[in-house]
Amino acid sequence: MKKIFPLLLCIGLFLPLISACDEPKTNAADSIKAIYDLYILGDTQGITSLGMTAEDISNARKIYDDSLKETIRANFAASGQEIKETTLDKLCDARKEALSKMQASSEITEQSEGKATVVIHTTYFDESSLDADAYYEAREKTKENGFPDLEEQRAFLMKEYTKNLIKAYQDVTPSEDTIDITVDCVIQNKTWVPANMSSFGSDLAQAVSGQH
């Protein structure tokens, strides 16, 4: 029951069409940073300045949140357990809290007619180790209790695991160094966006979770 979360960020990462103007409102670096701020920090200021409406922002966040929750449910179900909605909400909120502590900067390294390359430098935390430690501590505590019933043992393990994981996310300290992500960008609807949103989402997921 390890590694529930790594690489999940890319599941719901998408960008609705943004209201166009004659020219892009911001350069490619600022646009990529705005997308990072929306999905990693939960900060909507940058994406709003690009012309994304409040309704579109809400829908984008909902799709991301729903995808994350559905994947967590599926992982628990694969272990023969159900996760309560209240616990699921706490788990997702704790992960958002961890992500909101990240910091990033972006720069254009290359630009030509309608194309640009942006490098985003982001802090991160080691999500695999965090997840593994939460599971290991729960497993050891489960062994100490010596449950004779396998189902009772499994239920206790999952309860302790999620409790440990929530606390671990809440206690996250971002890295002092950064990981770099290179993003190829194009202009769509008069806005700079990643040429491949799915690839960008996957790279971003790996970076902020320390797996890049």
Buried (B, 14 or more C-beta within 10 A) or exposed (E): BEBBBBBBBBBBBBBEEBEBEEEBBBBBBBBBBBBBBBBBBEBBEBBBEBBBEEEBBEEBBEBBBEBBBEBBBEBBEEBEBEBEEEBBEBBBEBBBBBBEBBEBEBBBEEBEEEBBBBBBBBBBBBBBEBBEBBBEBBBEBBEEEEBEEEEEBBBBBBBBBBBBBBEBBEEBEBBEEBBEBEBBBBBBBBBBBBBBBEEBBBBBBBBBBBBB
